[in-house]
Amino acid sequence: MSNILEAKNLVKKYTQTQGFFSRVKNTIYALNKISISIERGKTLAVVGESGSGKSTLARSLIKLINLDEGTINFDGVDLNATNVRELKNIRKDIQMVFQDPYASLNPRMKILDILEEPLIIHNIDKPEKRLEKIKQIIVRVGLNLNDLKKYPHEFSGGQRQRIGIARALILGPKLVICDEPVSALDVSVQAQIIQLLKSLQKELGLTYLFITHDLRVVRHIADKVFVMKDGKLMESGKTDIIFKNPKSAYTKELLASIPGNRKLKRNK
Protein backbone atom coordinates (compact mmCIF):
# COMPACT_ATOMS: atom_id res chain seq x y z
CA MET A 1 0.00 0.00 0.00
CA SER A 2 1.31 3.47 -0.90
CA ASN A 3 2.29 6.23 1.50
CA ILE A 4 -0.06 9.19 1.65
CA LEU A 5 2.60 11.37 3.28
CA GLU A 6 6.38 11.33 3.21
CA ALA A 7 8.56 13.83 5.06
CA LYS A 8 12.36 13.82 4.92
CA ASN A 9 15.03 15.43 7.09
CA LEU A 10 12.74 17.89 8.86
CA VAL A 11 14.55 20.47 10.96
CA LYS A 12 13.00 23.09 13.22
CA LYS A 13 15.31 24.99 15.54
CA TYR A 14 14.94 27.84 18.00
CA THR A 15 17.54 30.16 19.46
CA GLN A 16 17.52 30.54 23.24
CA THR A 17 19.41 33.43 24.85
CA GLN A 18 20.82 32.96 28.36
CA GLY A 19 22.68 35.23 30.76
CA PHE A 20 22.17 38.92 31.53
CA PHE A 21 25.57 40.26 30.43
CA SER A 22 27.10 37.57 28.20
CA ARG A 23 23.83 36.81 26.33
CA VAL A 24 24.92 33.32 25.32
CA LYS A 25 22.84 31.91 22.50
CA ASN A 26 21.96 28.22 22.40
CA THR A 27 20.28 26.43 19.54
CA ILE A 28 17.43 24.10 20.51
CA TYR A 29 16.19 21.55 17.98
CA ALA A 30 12.44 20.86 18.16
CA LEU A 31 12.93 18.61 15.12
CA ASN A 32 16.36 17.24 14.31
CA LYS A 33 16.56 15.55 10.88
CA ILE A 34 13.23 13.76 11.27
CA SER A 35 12.00 11.57 8.40
CA ILE A 36 8.56 9.99 8.56
CA SER A 37 6.10 8.23 6.25
CA ILE A 38 2.41 7.42 6.75
CA GLU A 39 0.81 4.52 4.95
CA ARG A 40 -2.58 5.15 3.35
CA GLY A 41 -5.48 3.78 5.40
CA LYS A 42 -3.29 3.02 8.45
CA THR A 43 -2.55 4.64 11.81
CA LEU A 44 0.91 5.88 12.73
CA ALA A 45 1.35 6.85 16.38
CA VAL A 46 4.02 9.40 17.29
CA VAL A 47 4.96 8.87 20.92
CA GLY A 48 7.05 10.87 23.35
CA GLU A 49 7.03 12.84 26.56
CA SER A 50 6.17 16.54 26.72
CA GLY A 51 8.78 18.52 24.82
CA SER A 52 9.81 15.61 22.61
CA GLY A 53 8.78 17.48 19.45
CA LYS A 54 5.77 15.36 18.50
CA SER A 55 3.27 18.25 18.36
CA THR A 56 5.80 20.39 16.48
CA LEU A 57 6.04 17.57 13.97
CA ALA A 58 2.26 17.39 13.58
CA ARG A 59 1.93 21.13 12.98
CA SER A 60 4.86 21.25 10.59
CA LEU A 61 3.28 18.58 8.40
CA ILE A 62 0.34 20.89 7.64
CA LYS A 63 2.57 23.96 7.36
CA LEU A 64 1.27 25.65 10.50
CA ILE A 65 4.95 25.88 11.46
CA ASN A 66 7.64 26.92 8.98
CA LEU A 67 10.55 24.49 8.86
CA ASP A 68 14.22 25.40 8.61
CA GLU A 69 14.99 22.36 6.46
CA GLY A 70 13.28 19.34 4.96
CA THR A 71 10.70 18.26 2.39
CA ILE A 72 7.08 17.18 2.78
CA ASN A 73 5.18 15.31 0.07
CA PHE A 74 1.45 14.80 0.61
CA ASP A 75 -0.50 12.61 -1.80
CA GLY A 76 1.99 13.33 -4.58
CA VAL A 77 2.26 17.08 -3.94
CA ASP A 78 5.42 18.83 -2.73
CA LEU A 79 4.13 21.15 0.01
CA ASN A 80 7.25 23.30 -0.19
CA ALA A 81 6.35 24.21 -3.77
CA THR A 82 2.73 25.23 -3.09
CA ASN A 83 1.37 28.76 -2.97
CA VAL A 84 -1.18 30.03 -0.42
CA ARG A 85 -4.21 29.07 -2.50
CA GLU A 86 -2.91 25.58 -3.25
CA LEU A 87 -2.02 25.05 0.41
CA LYS A 88 -5.58 25.98 1.44
CA ASN A 89 -6.95 23.29 -0.86
CA ILE A 90 -4.51 20.73 0.50
CA ARG A 91 -5.42 21.57 4.10
CA LYS A 92 -8.97 20.54 3.29
CA ASP A 93 -7.57 17.03 2.91
CA ILE A 94 -5.57 17.18 6.17
CA GLN A 95 -7.65 17.90 9.26
CA MET A 96 -6.86 17.94 12.97
CA VAL A 97 -8.58 16.71 16.12
CA PHE A 98 -7.21 18.76 19.00
CA GLN A 99 -6.25 17.81 22.54
CA ASP A 100 -8.60 19.95 24.59
CA PRO A 101 -12.29 19.53 23.69
CA TYR A 102 -13.13 22.40 26.06
CA ALA A 103 -10.90 24.94 24.31
CA SER A 104 -11.18 23.84 20.68
CA LEU A 105 -14.89 24.67 20.23
CA ASN A 106 -16.14 28.26 20.00
CA PRO A 107 -18.45 28.69 23.05
CA ARG A 108 -20.51 31.34 21.25
CA MET A 109 -21.45 29.13 18.31
CA LYS A 110 -24.09 26.44 18.11
CA ILE A 111 -22.89 23.00 17.03
CA LEU A 112 -24.60 23.42 13.66
CA ASP A 113 -22.57 26.57 12.99
CA ILE A 114 -19.34 24.97 14.21
CA LEU A 115 -19.75 22.10 11.75
CA GLU A 116 -20.87 24.33 8.89
CA GLU A 117 -17.98 26.77 9.24
CA PRO A 118 -15.35 24.58 7.48
CA LEU A 119 -17.76 23.97 4.59
CA ILE A 120 -18.33 27.71 4.21
CA ILE A 121 -14.61 28.50 4.40
CA HIS A 122 -13.86 26.04 1.60
CA ASN A 123 -16.97 27.05 -0.37
CA ILE A 124 -18.40 23.53 -0.40
CA ASP A 125 -22.02 22.92 -1.48
CA LYS A 126 -25.15 24.99 -1.13
CA PRO A 127 -26.79 25.50 2.31
CA GLU A 128 -29.27 22.61 1.96
CA LYS A 129 -26.55 20.14 0.97
CA ARG A 130 -24.31 21.39 3.76
CA LEU A 131 -27.11 20.75 6.26
CA GLU A 132 -27.51 17.19 5.00
CA LYS A 133 -23.78 16.54 5.42
CA ILE A 134 -23.88 17.96 8.93
CA LYS A 135 -26.82 15.76 9.89
CA GLN A 136 -25.05 12.68 8.59
CA ILE A 137 -21.78 13.34 10.39
CA ILE A 138 -23.32 14.24 13.77
CA VAL A 139 -25.19 10.92 13.84
CA ARG A 140 -22.11 9.06 12.63
CA VAL A 141 -20.09 10.24 15.65
CA GLY A 142 -22.81 9.08 18.05
CA LEU A 143 -24.76 12.28 18.77
CA ASN A 144 -28.32 13.33 17.97
CA LEU A 145 -29.78 15.78 15.47
CA ASN A 146 -31.18 17.84 18.36
CA ASP A 147 -27.61 18.39 19.53
CA LEU A 148 -27.03 20.66 16.54
CA LYS A 149 -29.11 23.36 18.26
CA LYS A 150 -27.01 23.32 21.43
CA TYR A 151 -23.85 25.14 22.54
CA PRO A 152 -20.56 23.45 23.56
CA HIS A 153 -21.07 24.09 27.30
CA GLU A 154 -24.10 21.77 27.23
CA PHE A 155 -21.92 18.73 26.49
CA SER A 156 -19.50 16.52 28.43
CA GLY A 157 -15.83 16.29 27.51
CA GLY A 158 -16.33 13.09 25.55
CA GLN A 159 -19.27 14.54 23.67
CA ARG A 160 -17.28 17.65 22.82
CA GLN A 161 -14.51 15.51 21.43
CA ARG A 162 -17.07 13.71 19.26
CA ILE A 163 -18.05 17.14 17.93
CA GLY A 164 -14.37 17.89 17.29
CA ILE A 165 -14.06 14.65 15.35
CA ALA A 166 -17.19 15.51 13.36
CA ARG A 167 -15.74 18.91 12.49
CA ALA A 168 -12.51 17.28 11.30
CA LEU A 169 -14.38 14.78 9.13
CA ILE A 170 -16.99 17.11 7.62
CA LEU A 171 -14.62 18.01 4.76
CA GLY A 172 -13.91 14.39 3.87
CA PRO A 173 -10.15 14.51 4.62
CA LYS A 174 -7.60 11.96 3.45
CA LEU A 175 -5.44 12.35 6.57
CA VAL A 176 -6.56 13.15 10.12
CA ILE A 177 -3.97 14.32 12.64
CA CYS A 178 -5.12 13.48 16.16
CA ASP A 179 -3.09 15.58 18.61
CA GLU A 180 -3.47 13.96 22.05
CA PRO A 181 -7.24 13.55 21.39
CA VAL A 182 -8.04 11.57 24.54
CA SER A 183 -5.51 12.85 27.11
CA ALA A 184 -8.02 15.29 28.66
CA LEU A 185 -10.71 12.61 29.06
CA ASP A 186 -11.52 10.02 31.72
CA VAL A 187 -10.20 6.51 31.03
CA SER A 188 -13.65 5.05 30.34
CA VAL A 189 -14.41 7.86 27.89
CA GLN A 190 -10.98 7.44 26.26
CA ALA A 191 -11.92 3.88 25.30
CA GLN A 192 -15.16 5.08 23.69
CA ILE A 193 -13.38 7.74 21.61
CA ILE A 194 -10.67 5.29 20.51
CA GLN A 195 -13.33 2.82 19.43
CA LEU A 196 -15.15 5.59 17.54
CA LEU A 197 -11.94 6.57 15.71
CA LYS A 198 -11.29 2.96 14.77
CA SER A 199 -14.81 2.38 13.44
CA LEU A 200 -14.72 5.63 11.45
CA GLN A 201 -11.36 4.65 9.97
CA LYS A 202 -12.76 1.31 8.83
CA GLU A 203 -15.96 2.87 7.50
CA LEU A 204 -14.40 5.85 5.70
CA GLY A 205 -10.93 4.53 4.84
CA LEU A 206 -9.20 7.21 6.92
CA THR A 207 -5.50 7.60 7.58
CA TYR A 208 -4.47 8.74 11.07
CA LEU A 209 -1.39 10.39 12.50
CA PHE A 210 -1.95 9.86 16.22
CA ILE A 211 0.09 12.05 18.59
CA THR A 212 0.25 10.83 22.19
CA HIS A 213 2.42 10.31 25.27
CA ASP A 214 0.31 7.37 26.44
CA LEU A 215 1.44 3.97 25.15
CA ARG A 216 -1.68 2.31 26.58
CA VAL A 217 -3.66 4.10 23.90
CA VAL A 218 -1.15 3.27 21.16
CA ARG A 219 -1.56 -0.46 21.64
CA HIS A 220 -5.27 -0.22 20.78
CA ILE A 221 -5.16 2.03 17.72
CA ALA A 222 -1.77 2.16 15.96
CA ASP A 223 -0.37 -0.03 13.20
CA LYS A 224 3.09 1.53 13.55
CA VAL A 225 4.86 3.53 16.25
CA PHE A 226 7.35 6.39 15.92
CA VAL A 227 9.14 7.19 19.21
CA MET A 228 10.59 10.69 19.68
CA LYS A 229 12.79 12.33 22.30
CA ASP A 230 14.29 15.84 22.23
CA GLY A 231 13.35 16.28 18.58
CA LYS A 232 15.02 13.05 17.47
CA LEU A 233 13.74 9.68 16.30
CA MET A 234 14.60 7.05 18.88
CA GLU A 235 12.85 4.05 17.35
CA SER A 236 10.12 3.11 14.87
CA GLY A 237 8.36 -0.05 13.76
CA LYS A 238 5.19 -2.10 13.87
CA THR A 239 3.27 -1.70 17.12
CA ASP A 240 3.38 -5.34 18.22
CA ILE A 241 7.13 -5.55 17.58
CA ILE A 242 7.85 -2.33 19.50
CA PHE A 243 5.84 -3.59 22.48
CA LYS A 244 7.38 -7.06 22.48
CA ASN A 245 10.97 -6.13 21.67
CA PRO A 246 11.83 -2.44 22.15
CA LYS A 247 15.35 -1.56 21.04
CA SER A 248 16.07 1.83 22.62
CA ALA A 249 16.43 2.42 26.36
CA TYR A 250 13.99 5.34 26.09
CA THR A 251 11.26 3.16 24.57
CA LYS A 252 11.80 0.61 27.33
CA GLU A 253 11.33 3.36 29.92
CA LEU A 254 8.08 4.48 28.27
CA LEU A 255 6.79 0.91 28.22
CA ALA A 256 7.84 0.36 31.83
CA SER A 257 5.76 3.36 32.88
CA ILE A 258 2.56 1.65 31.73
CA PRO A 259 0.62 0.22 34.71
CA GLY A 260 1.05 -3.57 34.72
CA ASN A 261 4.43 -3.49 32.99
CA ARG A 262 6.48 -3.85 36.17
CA LYS A 263 8.26 -6.96 34.91
CA LEU A 264 9.74 -4.96 32.03
CA LYS A 265 10.79 -2.26 34.49
CA ARG A 266 12.63 -4.75 36.71
CA ASN A 267 14.41 -6.29 33.75
CA LYS A 268 15.50 -2.96 32.33
KAPEZI-V159472 format. One record per pair of residues at least 4 apart in sequence whose C-alpha atoms are under 7 Angstrom apart, sorted by the first residue. I is the first residue (numbers start at 1). J is the second residue. D is the distance in whole Angstrom. If there is no record, write none. Layout:
[[I/J/D] [I/J/D]]
This chain:
[[1/39/7] [1/40/7] [2/39/6] [2/40/6] [3/37/6] [3/38/5] [3/39/4] [3/40/5] [4/38/6] [4/39/6] [4/40/5] [4/74/6] [4/75/5] [5/37/6] [5/38/5] [5/73/6] [5/74/4] [5/75/6] [6/36/6] [6/37/4] [6/38/7] [6/72/6] [6/73/5] [6/74/7] [7/35/5] [7/36/5] [7/37/6] [7/71/6] [7/72/4] [7/73/6] [8/34/6] [8/35/4] [8/36/7] [8/70/6] [8/71/5] [8/72/7] [9/33/4] [9/34/5] [9/35/5] [9/69/7] [9/70/5] [9/71/7] [10/31/6] [10/32/7] [10/33/5] [10/34/5] [10/35/6] [10/67/7] [10/69/6] [10/70/4] [10/71/7] [11/31/5] [11/32/5] [11/33/5] [11/34/7] [11/67/6] [11/68/5] [11/69/5] [11/70/6] [12/29/6] [12/30/5] [12/31/5] [12/32/7] [12/67/5] [12/68/5] [13/27/7] [13/28/5] [13/29/4] [13/30/6] [13/31/7] [14/27/6] [14/28/5] [14/29/6] [15/25/6] [15/26/6] [15/27/5] [15/28/6] [16/25/6] [16/26/5] [16/27/6] [16/28/7] [17/23/6] [17/24/6] [17/25/4] [17/26/6] [18/23/5] [18/24/5] [18/25/6] [19/23/5] [19/24/6] [29/231/6] [30/53/5] [30/56/7] [30/230/7] [30/231/5] [31/53/6] [31/231/4] [31/232/6] [32/231/5] [32/232/5] [34/232/6] [34/233/6] [38/44/6] [40/207/6] [41/205/6] [41/206/5] [41/207/4] [42/207/5] [42/208/6] [42/223/6] [43/207/6] [43/208/5] [43/209/6] [43/210/7] [43/221/7] [43/222/5] [43/223/5] [43/224/7] [44/208/6] [44/209/5] [44/210/6] [44/222/6] [44/223/6] [44/224/5] [44/225/6] [45/209/6] [45/210/4] [45/211/6] [45/218/6] [45/222/6] [45/224/6] [45/225/5] [45/226/6] [46/54/6] [46/210/6] [46/211/5] [46/212/6] [46/225/6] [46/226/5] [46/227/6] [47/54/7] [47/211/6] [47/212/5] [47/213/5] [47/226/6] [47/227/5] [47/228/6] [48/52/6] [48/54/7] [48/212/7] [48/213/5] [48/227/6] [48/228/5] [48/229/6] [49/213/5] [51/230/7] [52/228/6] [52/229/4] [52/230/5] [52/231/5] [53/57/6] [53/230/6] [53/231/5] [54/58/6] [54/211/7] [54/228/7] [55/59/6] [55/179/7] [55/211/7] [56/60/6] [57/61/6] [59/63/6] [59/64/5] [59/65/6] [60/64/6] [60/65/5] [60/66/7] [60/67/7] [61/72/7] [62/91/7] [71/80/7] [72/78/6] [72/79/6] [72/80/7] [73/77/5] [73/78/5] [73/79/6] [74/78/7] [74/79/7] [78/82/7] [82/86/6] [82/87/6] [83/87/6] [84/88/6] [85/89/7] [86/90/6] [87/91/6] [88/92/7] [90/94/7] [91/95/7] [92/171/6] [92/173/6] [93/172/7] [93/173/4] [93/174/5] [93/175/6] [94/173/6] [94/174/6] [94/175/5] [94/176/6] [95/168/5] [95/173/6] [95/175/7] [95/176/5] [95/177/6] [96/168/6] [96/176/6] [96/177/5] [96/178/6] [97/164/6] [97/165/6] [97/168/6] [97/177/6] [97/178/5] [97/179/6] [97/181/6] [98/104/7] [98/178/6] [98/179/5] [98/180/7] [98/181/6] [99/179/6] [99/180/5] [99/181/5] [99/182/7] [99/183/7] [99/184/7] [100/104/6] [100/184/6] [101/105/7] [101/157/6] [101/160/5] [101/161/5] [101/164/7] [102/157/7] [105/152/7] [107/151/6] [107/152/6] [107/153/7] [109/113/6] [109/114/6] [109/151/6] [110/114/6] [110/148/7] [110/149/6] [110/150/5] [110/151/5] [111/115/6] [111/148/5] [111/149/6] [111/150/6] [111/151/6] [111/152/7] [112/116/6] [112/148/5] [112/149/6] [113/117/6] [115/134/6] [115/167/5] [116/120/6] [116/130/7] [117/121/6] [118/122/6] [119/123/6] [119/124/5] [119/171/7] [120/124/6] [125/129/6] [125/130/6] [126/130/6] [127/131/6] [128/132/6] [129/133/6] [130/134/6] [131/135/6] [132/136/6] [133/137/6] [134/138/6] [135/139/6] [135/145/6] [136/140/6] [137/141/6] [137/166/6] [137/170/7] [138/142/7] [138/143/6] [138/144/7] [138/145/7] [138/166/6] [139/143/5] [139/144/6] [139/145/7] [141/162/6] [141/166/6] [143/147/7] [150/154/7] [152/160/7] [155/159/6] [155/160/6] [156/160/6] [157/161/6] [157/185/6] [158/162/6] [158/185/7] [158/189/6] [159/163/6] [160/164/6] [161/165/6] [162/166/6] [163/167/6] [164/168/6] [165/169/6] [166/170/6] [169/173/6] [174/206/6] [174/207/6] [175/206/6] [175/207/5] [175/208/6] [176/207/6] [176/208/5] [176/209/6] [177/208/6] [177/209/5] [177/210/6] [178/208/7] [178/209/6] [178/210/5] [178/211/6] [179/210/6] [179/211/5] [179/212/7] [180/211/5] [180/212/5] [182/190/5] [185/189/6] [185/190/6] [186/190/6] [187/191/7] [188/192/7] [189/193/6] [190/194/6] [191/195/6] [192/196/6] [193/197/6] [194/198/6] [194/221/7] [195/199/6] [196/200/6] [197/201/6] [198/202/6] [198/221/7] [199/203/6] [200/204/6] [201/205/5] [201/206/5] [201/207/7] [214/218/7] [215/219/6] [215/255/7] [216/258/7] [217/221/7] [218/222/5] [219/239/7] [222/239/6] [223/238/6] [223/239/6] [224/237/6] [224/238/4] [224/239/5] [225/236/5] [225/237/6] [225/238/6] [225/239/6] [226/235/6] [226/236/4] [226/237/7] [227/233/6] [227/234/5] [227/235/5] [227/236/6] [228/232/5] [228/233/5] [228/234/5] [229/233/7] [229/234/7] [234/248/7] [235/248/7] [237/241/7] [237/242/6] [238/242/6] [239/243/6] [240/244/6] [241/245/6] [242/246/5] [246/251/6] [246/252/6] [248/252/6] [249/253/6] [250/254/6] [251/255/6] [252/256/6] [253/257/6] [255/261/7] [256/261/5] [256/262/6] [256/264/6] [256/265/5] [257/261/7] [261/265/7] [262/266/6] [263/267/6] [264/268/6]]
